Amino acid sequence: MADLTTLFANKIRCPNPFWLASGPPANCADQVIRAFDAGWGGAVWKTLGVPITNVSSRYSSVDLNGQRMMGLNNIELITDRTLEVNLREIEEVKKRYPDNAVIASLMVDSTREAWHEIVERSEGAGADGLELNFGCPHGMSERGMGSAVGQVPQYCSMITEWVKEVAKTPVLVKLTPNITDIRPVAHAAKQGGADGLSAINTINSITGIDLDTFVPRPNVDGKSAHGGYCGPAVKPIALHMIQQIAEVGLPVSGIGGVSNWRDAAEFILLGCQSIQLCTAPMHWGFRIVEDMIDGLKNWMDEKGFRTIDDFRGLSLPNVKEWKNLNLNYKIIAKIHPEKCIGCDLCYIACEDGAHQCIHVDPLPPRLTVTPIPKLDGPIPATPIKIPRVDEEECVGCNLCALVCPVENCITMERVDHGIPSESWEQRSA
Ligand SMILES: Cc1cc2nc3c(=O)[nH]c(=O)nc-3n(C[C@H](O)[C@H](O)[C@H](O)COP(=O)(O)O)c2cc1C
């Protein structure tokens, strides 16, 4: 039976890799206790620092075809509770749940003294590790913290160094995605002595504008500010950044759009040692962890993986630079007529948006006459036109299969049998 026990950075032990990310679900002891009772392996406490005043309202979202909160935007800041209260609660939780991981997320002014003090006090409360919040993209960044630090490699390594001067527990640096290339900051964190990286924090966003009031959402007394985007919509961006920072060689805690065990498995395949979630527990509650544990274990059993380490990072060698891809690999679309509903979406997409290699032939004249159903008999099936792929012209772009609403109605079939692999780099050598 698969074993999900996790040992992050060789020091932070927990029963499974699922951690609450720093945010509303990990705001206080009552929540973290209920989360641990539900099965979560760890929690990164809502960022500690000098308590702030939040605005109301704070969240807005993007729905997509019935999926509520496909993307979530927030303009919330760090904790609004005093450091004393948060630390007392961390201590209480750690005493009651010694086997679960509690990580203190930290953000204070950029002075050595302020960082030393909060590190020592957090560890004094029993935190198993520290996460430096260099990622918050709104509000705190205007005050020189959060992503204002995470966007400048020198600041990132300098503050990490300050923290490492006194820290006894593992130090994770939480990176901002609001940067052209995440790798220099990740390397800077390592240079500063970080024991691990967390990625990603939220992405700068304006989710939408009210067309009657002209005020972007969320509306704070007729005005708004850019916020941080997260939830399922950001998963592809997070996965890319996780893959990029793997080159640094530090343990990674993966964050961004994880909603279920499949998402988690993908992050682990790109090298993550633990997985953090914020939007999903905000949306569906702490109970989702049960399915995540069962689902991941079942999949691991099916695949023959006993531990997380058995499959961690297995996808990394499969991400290459474009120049190394095989130019001779060739697939073409195959439409399965028995599944086709005649919607023509593949034809239209290929005709207007791709390579004009799907054709819809006119029906034979006999079939174009719509049969008149007998009043008391079954309604005869209306003949449909099945699109046809011009196999010589098809470039194998996948667009038709992507737009087709019927599962497996269009499959992409390999046709380059026997042709040796050749990359652009090899061809131009
Ligand atoms: C309302 C809200 C508040 C957040 N507050 C914090 C915070 O205090 N500190 C922090 O490091 N990240 C904070 N985050 C970011 C999350 O920890 C996480 O990085 C991000 O939401 C992406 O994960 P997700 O897609 O699972 O939500 C917050 C996110 C949300 C939605």
The ligand as an SDF file (V2000), in Angstrom:
LIG
                    3D

 31 33  0  0  0  0  0  0  0  0999 V2000
   -7.5400   35.3360   -0.0440 C   0  0  0  0  0  0  0  0  0  0  0  0
   -6.1080   34.9060   -0.1310 C   0  0  0  0  0  0  0  0  0  0  0  0
   -5.1940   35.3200    0.8060 C   0  0  0  0  0  0  0  0  0  0  0  0
   -3.8690   34.9420    0.7170 C   0  0  0  0  0  0  0  0  0  0  0  0
   -2.9880   35.3300    1.6790 N   0  0  0  0  0  0  0  0  0  0  0  0
   -1.6920   34.9280    1.6260 C   0  0  0  0  0  0  0  0  0  0  0  0
   -0.7970   35.2420    2.6640 C   0  0  0  0  0  0  0  0  0  0  0  0
   -1.1540   35.8470    3.6730 O   0  0  0  0  0  0  0  0  0  0  0  0
    0.4860   34.8310    2.5290 N   0  0  0  0  0  0  0  0  0  0  0  0
    0.9320   34.1220    1.4380 C   0  0  0  0  0  0  0  0  0  0  0  0
    2.1020   33.7710    1.3750 O   0  0  0  0  0  0  0  0  0  0  0  0
    0.0700   33.8010    0.4420 N   0  0  0  0  0  0  0  0  0  0  0  0
   -1.2150   34.1690    0.5230 C   0  0  0  0  0  0  0  0  0  0  0  0
   -2.0970   33.7910   -0.4660 N   0  0  0  0  0  0  0  0  0  0  0  0
   -1.5920   33.0190   -1.6250 C   0  0  0  0  0  0  0  0  0  0  0  0
   -1.7300   31.5040   -1.4200 C   0  0  0  0  0  0  0  0  0  0  0  0
   -0.9620   31.0390   -0.3410 O   0  0  0  0  0  0  0  0  0  0  0  0
   -1.3100   30.7390   -2.6780 C   0  0  0  0  0  0  0  0  0  0  0  0
    0.0380   31.0140   -2.9550 O   0  0  0  0  0  0  0  0  0  0  0  0
   -2.1300   31.1060   -3.9080 C   0  0  0  0  0  0  0  0  0  0  0  0
   -3.4670   31.3190   -3.5560 O   0  0  0  0  0  0  0  0  0  0  0  0
   -2.0700   30.0240   -4.9940 C   0  0  0  0  0  0  0  0  0  0  0  0
   -2.6230   28.8130   -4.5520 O   0  0  0  0  0  0  0  0  0  0  0  0
   -4.1260   28.3390   -4.9360 P   0  0  0  0  0  0  0  0  0  0  0  0
   -4.2500   28.4080   -6.4190 O   0  0  0  0  0  0  0  0  0  0  0  0
   -4.2230   26.9530   -4.3600 O   0  0  0  0  0  0  0  0  0  0  0  0
   -5.0510   29.2860   -4.2550 O   0  0  0  0  0  0  0  0  0  0  0  0
   -3.4340   34.1430   -0.3710 C   0  0  0  0  0  0  0  0  0  0  0  0
   -4.3680   33.7200   -1.3160 C   0  0  0  0  0  0  0  0  0  0  0  0
   -5.6970   34.0730   -1.2000 C   0  0  0  0  0  0  0  0  0  0  0  0
   -6.6830   33.5780   -2.2100 C   0  0  0  0  0  0  0  0  0  0  0  0
  1  2  1  0
  2  3  1  0
  2 30  2  0
  3  4  2  0
  4  5  1  0
  4 28  1  0
  5  6  2  0
  6  7  1  0
  6 13  1  0
  7  8  2  0
  7  9  1  0
  9 10  1  0
 10 11  2  0
 10 12  1  0
 12 13  2  0
 13 14  1  0
 14 15  1  0
 14 28  1  0
 15 16  1  0
 16 17  1  0
 16 18  1  0
 18 19  1  0
 18 20  1  0
 20 21  1  0
 20 22  1  0
 22 23  1  0
 23 24  1  0
 24 25  2  0
 24 26  1  0
 24 27  1  0
 28 29  2  0
 29 30  1  0
 30 31  1  0
M  END
$$$$
